[in-house]
Amino acid sequence: MAGMFRKFAWIAAVLACSAAGIAPAGAATEIAWWHAMSGELGRQLERLAADFNASQSDYRVVPSYKGNYTQTVTAAIFAFRSSTQPAIVQVNEIATATMMGAKGAVYPVYELMKDENEAFSPDDYLPAVTGYYTDLSGNMLSFPFNASTPILYYNKTLFRRAGLDPDKPPLTWPEVGTMAKRLRDAGAACGFTTSWPSWVNVENFSAYHNLPLATRSNGLGGLDAELVFNNPTVVRHVAQLADWQKTKIYDYSGRATAAEPRFQQGDCGIFIGSSATRADILANAKFEVGYGRLPYWPDVSGAPQNTIIGGATLWVLRGRPAAEYKGVAKFFAYLSKPEVQAAWHQHTGYLPITKAAYDLTRAQGFYDRNPGTAISIEQITLKPPTENSRGLRLGSFVLVRAAIEVEFEHTVHGDKSAQAAMDSAVERGNKLLRQFEGTKP
């Protein structure tokens, strides 16, 4: 992947030198936006673009779904070969280090907004969001778009059937285990499940328990970080999940979003996944949905700390006509409006990326009318972030996460002990980090 991005950067630099052009007189300049959102989230994204297009007549943002995050960024890379790259591409947060390494291929957002005289200040955005996407000088390299964090959802109908209080979600992992067993005893196909196994059960688990995922402030302090998550607390957690798997108190459902339909269809009484899953859950679930915070182990000192974000940002690619960049800057200014961000947050479950959008949502009474919808904000701001809970920036982390999930699967399927699996995940992941740096593993 690192080699591909070096080629990507070289091609982009060549294209940047030759890019020029203006739109025909009287025609709206089209701006291609490649994204990775399907279902209800995709519809909300298309509505954003349509609303911007209707707000003015000079530019027309054209969103195109290109598959999941990996497929989307890969498509953008290869589009450079035929000079058909989009002006905007949506890239997930764990690929930030990779995009930062593609110097010359991306147009840093802080430079774009300055060049086009559009107001843009990192201070306007939530610190938990901006920390991921700024350089060491505090300059924002990409535009924060969809930021989420994992929360707990539960099926109130199944809770009532199991004799559980439908207004009291589990707060700790022991409570999750106890309630999930009650759900199983009452006939639920599975007690609880989780999506994005590494993001929920290793990455956010570590931050929420104030444990390092890697040295060097989880990579935010430098590329030479080393993974260290094979500690007793993470190992115990993974081992407990594997033990619960035997009786489907916990039931592993697969990687990425594979677990989401199982909750929406009523198979599992408890589900832990992205706060942004709320839109799809409400669109598909035939039961009353409850919300809770990410669980924690109460015997871990300092827990709970704060969760970290997932989601993606919008990166601007070089090599497009100058007229398009004026439109991109206008579009980003539009997306930053409090009323636009507040509506996006309320309709999707993604975090409001600006303080003004959060304040407006609260003033509108949205949180009061929709109990549980403020949980994502409460979690990421629960305590001031530490070196272990600011976020992470690790090279080739898409591949590192895959290695973690392979080993996680070995444990829940009974093929390896939790300690052996996490040791192996750390070893494999560190080799990938060294390869990203261009050094020998």
N, C-alpha and C positions, 0 to 999 in steps of 0.2 A: 504493500500500500504506500509506503514512504517513497519507493522508487517511482510509482505511478504519479504521485503528487509532484515529484521533482520534474518529471516530464510535463505534467500539467502546467507547472509554473513557467517552464521554458516556452511552451507553446503560447501560453497567455501573454508572456512578455513580447513575443513576436507580433501577436495579434494586436496588442495594445499600441504598437508603433504604427500600425497601418489602419487602425480603426478611425473612421470618420464618416460623416454623412448627416443629412438632415431630412426630416420628413417632408413629403410633398406639401405645398402650400394648402392650408385649409384642412388638412387631414390630421386626425389625432395620432400622436406618436404611440405606437404599440410597445408595451413593455412585457416581455415574457417572464413569468414567475412559475418556476418549477417547484412543486411541493409534494409532500408525502402524506397528505391527509385524505382519508376516505370516509364513507359513512356520514354521520351527522356532522362531524367536525369538518369534513370536506365541504358540506353544504354551507356551514357557517363561514368558512374561508371564502367561498365563492360569493357569498353575500357581502363580505367586506370589500372585495374587489369591485363588485357591482355598485356598491354605495359610493366608493371613491370615484368610479367612472361617471356616476350620475352627478357628482358634486362639481365637476368641471368638464371642459370640452377639449382641453389640450392633449390629454394623455389617456390611454386606455390600457389598464393592467389586464393581462390575459393569463389567468392561472391554468396550469396543466398538471394533472396528477401523474407522477412518474413511478409509483410503487412505494415501498417502504423507504426509510431513511437511507439505507445503504444503496438501494437501487436508484434513488433520486440523485445522490451525489455522484455515483458512478456514471449515470447517464450524462450528467453535466460535464464530467471530466472528458468523456469520449466525444461529446458534442464539439469540443474544441477542434477535433480533427477536420470537421467540415465547416468550421466557423459558424456553427448554429447554436452556440452556447446561450443560455438565457441571461438576462441582466441580473435576475434575482434567483437564488436557489436556497431552499430551506435545508438546513443541515443540523443534525441532532447535536446536543451539547457535548457528548463524549468525543465528537470528532473535532472539537475546537483546536486542540494541539496540532492535529493534522492540517487543518486549514491554515493555521498560523504559519506552518512550515512551507506553505505554497506561496512564498513571497513572489510578487509580481503577477500572480494570477488573480488576486483579490484586490478590490478597491476598499480600503478600510472605511467604515461608515463615518468615523469622525472626520476623515479627510473629505469624503463626499459632501457631507452636510456643510462643512466650512467652505468648500469650493463653490457650492451652490447657494451660499448665504441663507441657509435654513437653520433656525434655532435648534440646538441640540446639546443637552448637558447631561452627563452621567448622573449628576446629583438629583435629577428628576425621577430616576428609576430606583426601584427597591434594591438595596445593597446586596441582598441574597441573590439577585438576578445579575446585577452588573459585574459582580466579582468573577463570574465565569468567563465573561466576554471582553474583558479589558486587558491591556498589556500592563507591564510593570509601571508605566507612567500614568495609568488610569485612563488611557484612551480607549474608547469603545471601538472594537474592530468589526463587529457585526451588530445587526439590529435585533434586540430581544423581541421575540414574537410570541411564542407559545411556551410558557414556563409552567411546569406542573411539579407536584410532589406526591408521594404515595400516601393514601389515607385508607381507612377501613370502611367498607360498606357492609351492611347486613340486611337480611330479609326479615322484616318484622312479622310477616305471616308465619314463617317457619319458627321464629322465636316464640310466638304465642303458642304454636302447636307443641313446642318442646317444654312449655311451662316457664320460659324465660321472660324477663321483663323487657318488652319491646322498646322501652325508652332508656335502657341502660346497656350500651355497647361495652364489650370488654376493653379494659384499659391496659392490661399487662398480658404477656405471653402465657403465664399460667392460667389466667382467666380465659384466654382464647381456647386453650386446651380443654378446660372444663366445660365451657359452653359448646364447643364443637362436638364434644362427646355426647352432650345432651341432645344436640341436633341429630347426631347419628342414631342414637337410641330411639329417637322419635320418627325415624324413617328417612332422614335426608340421605341422599346418595353420597354426599361428602360433607364433612363438617366445615372445613374452610380450604381455600386455595389462594394462590397468589399469582400475579402476572409478573413479567420481567424479573425472573428469579434472582439475578445478580443485583439489579438495581434496588430491589426491595430487601432481600435477605442478606446481602453483603455490603453494598455501598451505603444505602441509607441506614441499614442496621448499624453499621460502624459509626456513622455521623451521629445518630440518635443516642448512641451509648458513649459518645466522645472518645472513640477509638480510632487510631490512624489506619487508613486503608493503605497508605504508602508514606514513605519518608518525604522530606522536603515539602511539608504542608500539602500532602497528597498531590505533589507534582506542581503546585502553583508556585513553588519557590525555585524550580529548576528542572531541567530535563533528566538529570541524573538520579531521579527518585527510584526507590525500590519498594516493591509490594511487601506488606508486613501483616496482612489480614489473617494469617493462620495462627491467631492468638486463642487462648482458652475460651473467651467469651463467644467469639464467632463459631468456633468448633463446637461448643456446647449447643449453640442454637441450631446449627445444621444437623447435629446428631439428634436433637429433639424432634426436628421435622421428620427425619428418617424413621424415628420410632413411631411417631404419630401416623406416618404413611402406612404402617402395617395394618391398621384398622380403619384407615381413611378418615381418621379425625382430621388429618391433613391429607390432601390428595393432590399430588403434583400433576399439573395440567399442560405443561410444555412451556416453551420460551415465548418471549415477546408478549403478545396479547391473547395467546391461545386460551387462557383461563377465563377471559371476559364472558364469552357466551355461556359458560357453565353457571355463572352467577345469574346472568340475565334470564336464563331458562328455568331457574329455580332449583338446580341440582345441588348447589353448595349454599349453605346458610350464611357464610361469612366470606368476604372476598377482600383482599388487599391489593390495590392497584392504583393507577394514576388518578389524581384528582380530576383530570380532564376526561376520564371515562364517564363522568356523571352524565354528560349529554346523551351518550349512547345508552346508558343504563335506563335513564328516564324515558327514552324513546322506545325501548323494547321490553322493559320489565313489566309484568302484570301483577306486581305486588308493591306494597309500601316499602320504600327504601329508607334505611337508617344510616347514619354516618358516625364515624368515630376516628380518633387519632391512631397513628401507627402505634402498635403495642411496644412495650419495652420490658426488659427483665428487671424487676424491682430491686434485686440485690446487687445491681451494678452501680457503683458510686457515681453520682452525677447525672444519671439517666432519669428522665429524658433530657437531652440536650436540644438540638434542633435538627430538622431534616434538611436535605439538600434538594436542589431542583433537578428535573429532567426536562424533556421537551426539546426545543430547537430555536435557532435564530435564523435570520435572513442575511445571507452573505451576498455581497455585490461582486460580480465578476467583471474583470476588465475585458477589453476587446469589443465593446459595443459602441454604437454611435453616440456622440456627445449629447444629442437631444434626449436620448433615453435616460441619461444620468440626471438630467434636470427633473424628469418625471419621477424617477426613483426617489429623489430627495423630497419631492412634493408628496409622494405616497407615504414615505416614512413619517413626514410631519403630520400627515392626516392620521396615520395609525397611532401617533402619540397623543392625540386629543383625548382629554379625560372621558368625554362621553362615548368615544369610539372604544377605548380600552375597557371602560366599565361595562359596556354592552357585550363585548367579546368575553370578558371574565364571567359575566352572569349567564350567558347562553351556553358556555362550554365547560366551565369548571377550571379552566386555566387561571393562573394567578394574574391579578391586575399588575402589569409590569411597572406602572408609575404610582407614586404616592398619591397623586391627584385622583387617579382612577379608583384607588382603594377608598379614599375619603369620600368621593362622590357616591360610590356604591353603598357605603355605610349611611351616608346622609339620605339616600333614596329609600332606606329601610329594607334593602334587599336581604341583608343578613337576618333581620328580625322576622321577615316573612318566610324565609327559607332556612330553618334551623339546620346547622351542620355545614353550610356553605362557606363559613369563615374558617373552617378547620385548617385548610391548606395554609392560609396566611398565619394562623396562630402557631402552626408547627414550625414554619421556617423562621419565625421571629420569636420563638419561645424563649430563647436565651441568646445573648450576644454570641455570634459564632466564634469558635476556637480554631486553632490550626488544624484540628481534625474534622471540623464541621463547616468549613467555608465552601467546600466543593472539591472538585478534582480536575486536574488537567494532565492527562497522561497520554503519551503518544500511542497511536494504533489501538486505542482502548476498545474499539469495536471488536478487535481480535482478542484482546485480553478478556473482555467480558465473555466472549464465546468460550474461552478456555475455562473460565470460572464455572460457567454453566454446564460444560461437559463433566467437570469433576463433581459439581453439585448433583447432577443426575446419577453419577456412579454411586453416590451416597444414598440418595432416596430410593434407588433401585436395589440397594443392598449389596453392591459389588465392592465397595470400599468403605473403610471407616471414615468418619468425618475428618479426623486428623490427617490421615493419609491423603484424602482428597484435597483438602485445603493446602497442605504442603505442596502437592503436585501443582495445584492452580497457581500458587505463588511462584514456583520454579518456572513453570511454562510462561507465566505472565512476565516475569523479569527478563526472560530471553527475548520476548517480543519488544519490551521496552528498549533493550540494548540494541536490537536490530533497527528500531526506529531511529535511534541516535546515530546509526551508521557505524557502530562499533561491533566487535566480535562478541557473541554471547558468552 
